[in-house]
């Protein structure tokens, strides 16, 4: 799923990927979810993460 997000963004000619993280716990407020983290690592595009 994570690679599919990156692939689709590149295929669409996107300038940026925007993702939302839940931050359900105190630790979650400081740590991105695993999908968001993987997209950040795999993408050559900038990734904006919102809470």
N, C-alpha and C positions, 0 to 999 in steps of 0.2 A: 504494500500500500504506500509506503513512504517513497519508494522509487517511482511509483506511478504518479505521485503528486509532482515530483521533480520533472519527470518525462513530459507530462501534460503541460506544465508551465513553459518548458522549453519549446515544445511543439507549437504552443499558442503564441510564442514570441513575447511572453510576459517580461516585464522589466523587474518585477519583484514578486515574491511569494508572501502572502499575509496569512498568518495562522493565529489561532486563539488557544490559550492554555487555561485550564480550569483553576489550578491553584487551590484545590479542595482542602488542603491541610496547611499547617504552618510551614512545613518543609516544602510543600507544593508551591507556595508563593515565591520561593527562591529558585526552584528547579523546574525546568520545562518538562513536559510530558515526553515519553519515549518517542512518539511519532514526531513531535516537533523537533526534538534533539536530532533524530536521524535525518530529517529534511535539512536542517541547518548544516549538518556534516556533509551530506551528499550533494547539495545544490551549489552550483556556481553562481546562481542569482542571489541577490540580497534577500534575507528573510526577516520580515517584521513580525514580532511576536507580541500580541496583545493579551491582556488579562481580562 
